[in-house]
């Protein structure tokens, strides 16, 4: 079965085409700057070469059509016909309380995605555009929606409720939903396969840290808590997001700076985090370079980042009465050996022992970075959300 996976953002489309017989990636790339005159598609060829195709794409349908055209292109394509595509899997950011698992897309499902758009106004409408574009360009091909929030629907009510008047939940579904669920589900499952253990009876903390970041507490293969909330702002300090913030500080800043809610949202989503504190960049690599040049604010930003991840991991150790496995994933978790090692070194009280030499040398590979006598097994597992989406899609389509 050949499955196309799409991740449609407000102005972008990322894609991968899988051959599920061996789970290999046949094609991948992405469209950028949809709606702008300098929009383009970049295709990554199997040999690592990148091909850039510039084309004006005022909306998603044209971008998806261009992706499909490249898949059957005589020079850079990998298919003889689009009829070889058996199904399409979509990343959908917010499923609210309506979706606790991936589903085959129907008109009813689409209407429920629309209802969740208030909770993810930048993402769900774009995800829906991708679904509708495939309906037009590949009519009759089954589609599956895989929701970022679905994995966290197993959280108990005392973990997902906010201490607000209960009618806020009843009227507006104000609660914690969590995100990065597809990644947390993939790595928590994959680490058990990698270690040759069963998820049942295991207490796992997954730390997905990159430009966006979240931690999740996973017991018996199910999410019982996660750091993001109603929106992706809550939780860890991120590349440009503030993470946890005193609500009193929020109203104080809005009053002093005379900010609208939209302006304040922009402040905490796009101008805060590593970027806001360092004044240098949202990228951990740029932060590291600035630190080497003696930039004290960059050093402060990195220390804050490490400290906050440590706090969440420690909180989940308390919530689950211990940790059996700690997993790092995401751009920073997989590749920034200094940050990863510094975070892991903070859990001596749990019996964590890190092989620092192994940790500092490994990047982007599945590896155990704890010592054999460590009471907690600490691993790096590169995430593969697209493969998780493809796997769900294959399973659901086969059952039709």
C-alpha distance (Angstrom), angle and dihedral (degrees) to the residues before:
residue distance angle dihedral
X1 . . .
X2 3.82 . .
X3 3.81 114.3 .
X4 3.79 128.5 -171.9
X5 3.82 114.4 -150.8
X6 3.80 118.5 -157.4
X7 3.80 129.8 -168.5
X8 3.80 107.5 -173.3
X9 3.78 118.3 -166.6
X10 3.78 127.4 -177.4
X11 3.82 91.6 -87.1
X12 3.80 103.6 7.0
X13 3.80 144.3 58.4
X14 3.80 123.4 -156.4
X15 3.79 118.6 -168.3
X16 3.79 144.6 -179.0
X17 3.79 129.1 -176.5
X18 3.81 114.5 -149.1
X19 3.77 131.9 -163.3
X20 3.79 98.1 -149.5
X21 3.81 93.5 -163.4
X22 3.81 87.1 80.9
X23 3.84 100.2 3.1
X24 3.78 90.6 -116.3
X25 3.81 123.2 155.7
X26 3.79 109.1 -118.8
X27 3.80 97.0 179.9
X28 3.79 139.6 -3.7
X29 3.75 141.8 172.9
X30 3.75 143.5 112.2
X31 3.77 147.8 -112.1
X32 3.80 117.7 -129.3
X33 3.81 135.5 -168.3
X34 3.80 99.0 20.1
X35 3.80 108.1 -172.2
X36 3.80 93.8 27.3
X37 3.79 127.8 98.1
X38 3.81 93.9 -120.4
X39 3.83 95.8 55.1
X40 3.80 117.7 144.5
X41 3.79 146.3 172.3
X42 3.79 119.7 -128.3
X43 3.80 116.5 -160.9
X44 3.80 121.7 -163.0
X45 3.80 109.9 -148.2
X46 3.84 123.0 -148.4
X47 3.83 90.5 -105.1
X48 3.82 90.4 57.2
X49 3.79 94.6 -104.4
X50 3.81 116.1 136.7
X51 3.78 123.6 -140.7
X52 3.80 119.5 -162.2
X53 3.80 119.6 -155.0
X54 3.79 115.4 -171.0
X55 3.79 117.0 -153.5
X56 3.78 135.2 147.3
X57 3.80 107.6 -107.5
X58 3.80 112.6 -178.8
X59 3.81 92.4 177.9
X60 3.82 143.6 11.1
X61 3.81 98.8 -94.9
X62 3.80 91.6 65.0
X63 3.81 90.9 47.1
X64 3.79 92.6 51.4
X65 3.79 91.2 46.1
X66 3.81 89.0 53.3
X67 3.82 90.3 50.9
X68 3.80 90.5 51.2
X69 3.81 91.0 47.4
X70 3.80 91.1 55.1
X71 3.81 91.4 50.5
X72 3.83 89.6 63.1
X73 3.81 96.5 34.0
X74 3.81 112.3 130.3
X75 3.82 93.2 -131.7
X76 3.80 107.1 35.0
X77 3.80 102.8 14.6
X78 3.80 130.3 101.1
X79 3.80 102.6 -160.1
X80 3.79 131.7 70.5
X81 3.79 92.1 -153.8
X82 3.80 138.5 8.4
X83 3.80 86.3 -124.6
X84 3.82 85.7 79.4
X85 3.83 89.2 72.1
X86 3.80 105.0 95.0
X87 3.80 99.5 -177.4
X88 3.80 144.4 -9.1
X89 3.81 124.8 -132.5
X90 3.81 121.2 -159.0
X91 3.77 132.2 -159.4
X92 3.81 107.2 -133.3
X93 3.78 114.0 -172.0
X94 3.80 104.6 -153.6
X95 3.79 126.4 33.3
X96 3.81 96.4 161.8
X97 3.78 112.9 -159.1
X98 3.79 91.2 -41.5
X99 3.81 97.0 80.2
X100 3.80 125.2 49.5
X101 3.79 93.4 161.1
X102 3.78 142.2 17.6
X103 3.82 116.3 -72.5
X104 3.79 141.8 -166.5
X105 3.79 106.6 -103.9
X106 3.80 116.9 -110.6
X107 3.80 133.3 160.0
X108 3.80 88.1 -93.1
X109 3.80 91.6 52.4
X110 3.81 90.7 49.8
X111 3.79 91.4 52.3
X112 3.81 90.1 51.6
X113 3.81 90.6 50.1
X114 3.80 87.4 54.3
X115 3.82 90.0 52.2
X116 3.81 89.3 54.7
X117 3.80 92.4 51.6
X118 3.81 92.6 92.9
X119 3.80 86.8 65.5
X120 3.83 93.7 48.9
X121 3.82 107.1 22.5
X122 3.80 94.5 164.6
X123 3.79 96.8 46.9
X124 3.81 115.5 29.3
X125 3.82 95.9 56.3
X126 3.81 89.1 51.3
X127 3.81 91.2 47.8
X128 3.80 89.1 51.5
X129 3.81 90.9 50.5
X130 3.79 88.5 57.8
X131 3.80 91.8 51.0
X132 3.80 92.6 49.4
X133 3.81 92.4 45.3
X134 3.81 90.4 56.6
X135 3.81 89.9 48.4
X136 3.80 87.6 58.6
X137 3.79 99.3 41.1
X138 3.83 100.2 35.2
X139 3.81 104.5 26.6
X140 3.78 114.0 -170.7
X141 3.81 95.5 20.1
X142 3.83 109.2 126.4
X143 3.78 116.9 -115.9
X144 3.80 131.3 -158.8
X145 3.80 130.0 -158.9
X146 3.81 117.9 -144.5
X147 3.81 112.1 -168.0
X148 3.82 126.1 -146.4
X149 3.79 89.6 -147.6
X150 3.82 99.0 46.3
X151 3.83 98.3 85.8
X152 3.81 90.7 56.9
X153 3.81 95.0 53.8
X154 3.81 87.5 94.8
X155 3.81 91.1 69.1
X156 3.82 112.0 119.2
X157 3.80 117.0 -112.8
X158 3.81 93.4 -109.8
X159 3.81 88.3 59.4
X160 3.79 98.8 45.5
X161 3.82 101.6 38.8
X162 3.80 122.6 93.0
X163 3.81 119.5 -139.0
X164 3.80 91.6 -112.7
X165 3.80 127.8 119.4
X166 3.81 103.8 -64.6
X167 3.78 92.4 -123.6
X168 3.83 88.6 69.8
X169 3.78 86.5 67.5
X170 3.78 93.7 42.5
X171 3.81 94.6 48.1
X172 3.80 103.0 35.4
X173 3.83 106.6 12.9
X174 3.81 89.8 -117.2
X175 3.80 104.0 177.6
X176 3.78 140.6 112.3
X177 3.80 113.7 -74.9
X178 3.80 104.5 165.7
X179 3.80 127.6 -149.2
X180 3.81 140.4 -138.4
X181 3.80 83.7 61.2
X182 3.80 94.7 146.1
X183 3.81 90.1 53.7
X184 3.82 94.3 45.3
X185 3.81 90.1 48.1
X186 3.80 92.5 48.7
X187 3.81 97.9 47.9
X188 3.82 95.6 40.9
X189 3.80 89.0 53.4
X190 3.80 95.7 39.4
X191 3.82 94.7 49.9
X192 3.80 89.6 57.5
X193 3.80 90.3 50.8
X194 3.81 89.7 46.8
X195 3.81 92.6 51.0
X196 3.81 94.2 39.7
X197 3.81 94.7 -121.9
X198 3.80 134.5 124.5
X199 3.83 119.2 -108.6
X200 3.81 88.8 -134.9
X201 3.78 110.8 100.1
X202 3.81 93.4 11.1
X203 3.79 125.0 123.3
X204 3.79 108.2 -151.8
X205 3.80 132.6 179.6
X206 3.78 115.0 -161.6
X207 3.80 117.3 -162.2
X208 3.81 111.1 -162.6
X209 3.79 101.0 -174.3
X210 3.77 124.7 171.4
X211 3.79 134.1 104.6
X212 3.79 83.2 -38.6
X213 3.77 116.5 33.7
X214 3.78 144.0 -173.9
X215 3.78 140.8 160.2
X216 3.79 126.1 -141.6
X217 3.79 133.9 -163.4
X218 3.81 110.2 -141.0
X219 3.81 123.5 -170.8
X220 3.81 122.3 -179.3
X221 3.81 88.5 -8.5
X222 3.82 93.6 -55.6
X223 3.80 130.1 108.6
X224 3.80 112.0 -114.5
X225 3.80 97.8 170.2
X226 3.79 140.8 -0.2
X227 3.79 135.5 -174.8
X228 3.82 101.6 -123.0
X229 3.78 117.8 78.5
X230 3.79 139.3 -172.1
X231 3.81 85.5 -25.3
X232 3.81 133.2 16.6
X233 3.82 91.5 -100.8
X234 3.81 97.0 82.2
X235 3.77 122.3 85.7
X236 3.77 128.7 21.1
X237 3.77 126.1 33.5
X238 3.83 105.4 -103.0
X239 3.77 140.4 -174.0
X240 3.81 94.9 -76.4
X241 3.82 103.2 -8.6
X242 3.79 122.1 94.7
X243 3.79 97.5 -141.6
X244 3.81 117.0 -161.6
X245 3.81 111.3 16.1
X246 3.80 133.9 172.9
X247 3.81 107.0 -105.2
X248 3.78 88.1 -141.3
X249 3.79 89.1 58.9
X250 3.80 89.0 51.5
X251 3.80 94.6 55.7
X252 3.82 91.1 40.8
X253 3.82 91.8 54.4
X254 3.81 92.2 45.9
X255 3.81 90.7 52.2
X256 3.80 95.3 45.4
X257 3.82 95.9 43.6
X258 3.83 94.4 35.7
X259 3.81 90.9 -127.2
X260 3.78 126.9 172.3
X261 3.79 117.8 -135.4
X262 3.82 89.0 -102.2
X263 3.81 91.4 51.6
X264 3.80 91.9 48.0
X265 3.81 90.3 48.4
X266 3.80 88.5 53.6
X267 3.82 90.0 49.9
X268 3.81 95.7 53.6
X269 3.82 95.6 36.4
X270 3.79 103.6 42.1
X271 3.80 109.9 14.4
X272 3.80 104.2 41.6
X273 3.82 136.0 64.4
X274 3.79 118.9 56.2
X275 3.79 90.3 -15.0
X276 3.78 95.5 50.8
X277 3.80 96.5 46.7
X278 3.80 98.3 39.5
X279 3.79 98.0 37.7
X280 3.80 84.5 -148.6
X281 3.79 112.1 83.3
X282 3.79 146.6 -42.2
X283 3.81 89.7 -121.3
X284 3.81 117.4 95.9
X285 3.81 90.4 -145.5
X286 3.80 91.5 58.8
X287 3.79 89.4 45.7
X288 3.81 90.3 53.8
X289 3.80 91.8 49.9
X290 3.81 91.0 49.9
X291 3.81 91.2 50.0
X292 3.80 89.8 54.3
X293 3.80 87.5 54.9
X294 3.82 90.4 54.1
X295 3.81 99.8 -100.6
X296 3.82 104.8 161.3
X297 3.80 95.9 -167.5
X298 3.78 90.5 54.2
X299 3.80 89.0 50.8
X300 3.81 90.1 49.8
X301 3.82 91.3 50.0
X302 3.80 92.5 52.8
X303 3.81 92.7 46.4
X304 3.81 90.2 50.9
X305 3.80 90.8 48.8
X306 3.82 93.0 51.6
X307 3.81 93.1 43.9
X308 3.80 94.1 52.7
X309 3.80 94.1 49.5
X310 3.81 89.0 50.1
X311 3.81 90.5 52.3
X312 3.79 93.5 53.9
X313 3.79 93.9 46.7
X314 3.80 88.7 49.8
X315 3.80 90.9 48.9
X316 3.80 91.2 53.2
X317 3.79 90.8 48.5
X318 3.81 86.2 58.1
X319 3.82 93.5 43.8
X320 3.82 92.8 52.1
X321 3.81 97.0 34.5
X322 3.78 91.7 -117.0
X323 3.80 142.8 -12.2
X324 3.78 128.1 -105.0
X325 3.81 98.4 179.2
X326 3.80 132.1 21.6
X327 3.81 116.1 -164.8
X328 3.80 128.7 -165.9
X329 3.80 120.0 -159.7
X330 3.81 140.4 149.7
X331 3.79 127.6 68.6
X332 3.81 95.4 -56.7
X333 3.79 96.2 33.1
X334 3.79 92.3 53.1
X335 3.81 100.1 38.7
X336 3.80 114.4 18.8
X337 3.77 99.1 84.2
X338 3.81 95.1 179.6
X339 3.82 96.5 53.5
X340 3.80 92.4 42.2
X341 3.79 93.4 50.1
X342 3.82 93.8 45.4
X343 3.80 91.0 52.0
X344 3.80 93.2 48.1
X345 3.80 92.4 47.8
X346 3.80 89.3 64.5
X347 3.79 95.4 75.9
X348 3.77 105.4 68.8
X349 3.82 88.3 127.6
X350 3.82 88.4 63.6
X351 3.78 91.3 51.8
X352 3.80 94.4 -104.5
X353 3.79 113.5 160.3
X354 3.80 118.1 -177.2
X355 3.77 126.7 -155.3
X356 3.80 91.8 -137.9
X357 3.79 94.9 -171.8
X358 3.81 91.9 53.3
X359 3.80 92.1 44.3
X360 3.80 94.6 50.1
X361 3.81 93.1 49.3
X362 3.81 99.4 47.4
X363 3.79 123.3 85.6
X364 3.78 129.7 172.0
X365 3.81 96.2 -10.5
X366 3.78 137.0 111.4
X367 3.78 104.8 -102.4
X368 3.81 144.2 145.0
X369 3.81 107.9 -123.5
X370 3.82 97.5 -179.6
X371 3.78 123.2 89.6
X372 3.83 121.3 -104.2
X373 3.82 91.4 -105.7
X374 3.82 94.9 49.9
X375 3.82 112.2 122.0
X376 3.83 89.4 -143.9
X377 3.79 119.8 50.4
X378 3.80 107.9 -134.1
X379 3.81 116.7 -160.8
X380 3.76 142.5 174.0
X381 3.81 112.8 -139.1
X382 3.83 117.4 176.6
X383 3.77 108.1 -133.2
X384 3.79 122.1 -121.7
X385 3.78 108.5 -172.5
X386 3.80 91.7 163.9
X387 3.80 92.2 57.3
X388 3.81 89.9 48.4
X389 3.81 89.4 52.5
X390 3.81 90.9 47.5
X391 3.81 91.3 49.0
X392 3.81 92.4 50.9
X393 3.79 90.3 46.4
X394 3.79 93.0 51.1
X395 3.81 92.3 49.0
X396 3.80 94.8 49.0
X397 3.80 95.9 43.2
X398 3.81 92.3 49.4
X399 3.79 88.4 54.4
X400 3.82 93.3 55.7
